Amino acid sequence: MSMFPHLCKHTSPQTRACANTHTHTHTHTHTHTTECHPRDSPSVSGTGQEVQTENVTVAEGGVAEITCRLHQYDGSIVVIQNPARQTLFFNGTRALKDERFQLEEFSPRRVRIRLSDARLEDEGGYFCQLYTEDTHHQIATLTVLVAPENPVVEVREQAVEGGEVELSCLVPRSRPAAVLRWYRDRKELKGVSSGQENGKVWSVASTVRFRVDRKDDGGIVICEAQNQALPAGHSKQTQYVLDVQYSPTARIHASQAVVREGDTLVLTCAVTGNPRPSQIRWNRGNESLPERAEAVGETLTLPGLVSADNGTYTCEAANKHGHARALYVLVVYDPGAVVEAQTSVPYAIVGGILALLVFLIICVLVGMVWCSVRQKGSYLTHEASGLDEQGEAREAFLNGSDGHKRKEEFFI
């Protein structure tokens, strides 16, 4: 109830015609200006006094300024009331003990109050009442928006390689309803959103599904929430780290490539898997490990090697999704033996490269022989075409030679 109920009896019931304008402040508070006059009179009062208000929009927890503009003010009583019609200020004097409301300005042209830590219950119409011969008022409507909190992201069930994962994103409180978006590897994912209104606020949720593999383990998925209560270009985000389970893999690494009698060899079983295998077992074919061998987790140490230690060593690891096994063939050489270190390049690759080179060389040789045969055949053809002429000439030459010889014999 108003602290000045006797002032309300003068309120005119006349319907007023309004002209509206919009303005914006740089504190992200939006204002909507309303100016009204009695429909049956061109002026508000005999002295032409007028009241103008501005609608205000503010984010929850922010600061709002409620302004009543006065025109041709002559010192009449001005009362500011909250939506519950409780008087906040009476002619510049505080009437309600709510320290969040402060009178910033009271002048012949303007009355301005400041509201700190705005709440949803503060929303509504604030009355600017001017008491003259014809008491009248204007209403400044305060709208409180609620920015979304950081989204809550959860997984429906454990993700396993080769299957699908379903994530849910929830923003329990926002006004207006927040818009939710999903991102993965800087690309937007298509989600399915739903919302429910709870009083003045909205609860919004979104779900997304996609297939995963072991390479997706540790990947980042982002849920983003936006609405008008946040500054332009801003959003609330939550990052979710994917946990994809998969079967293990194993591989053995040796501390040296060539081992001789008396050396110490350390074998390491490099294991991957999610969940990571908790136990690793070492074996040597159908034989037991040497008595000197020390197997501790991922490492197997073989000190003072002898030729009797030769054999195929294996490491095995398992989790609930599968089993992995790796092999290592140990060959212990004599101290004076000359042995080339094993190359890291597989022999199959080297053999393939050599075979390709031999094939190319054979192709080049075949091509050269074919070209040579073609050129020689062409030469023989030209040579045969003049064979008759050359034969006749040779025969004539030979005949001439014989006659000459006979002639020489005759004279002798």
Secondary structure, DSSP 8 states (H G I E B T S, - for coil): --S-GGGGGGB----EEEEEEEEE-TTS-EEEEEEEEETT-SSSSTT--EEEEEEEEEETTS-EEEEEEEES--S-EEEEE-TT--EEEETTEE-S--TTEEEEEE-SSEEEEEE-S--GGG-EEEEEEEESSSBEEEEEEEEEEB-----EEEESS-EETTSEEEEEEEEEEEBS--EEEEEETTEEE--EEEEEEETTEEEEEEEEEEE--GGGTT-EEEEEEE-TTS-TT--EEEEEE--EEEEEEEEEEES-SSEETT--EEEEEEEEEES--S-EEEEETTB---TT-EEETTEEEE-S--GGG-EEEEEEEEETTEEEEEEEEE-EE-TT-------SS-HHHHHHHHHHHHHHHHHHHHHHHHHHHHHHHHHHHHHHHTHHHHHHHHHHHHHHHHHHHHHHHHH-
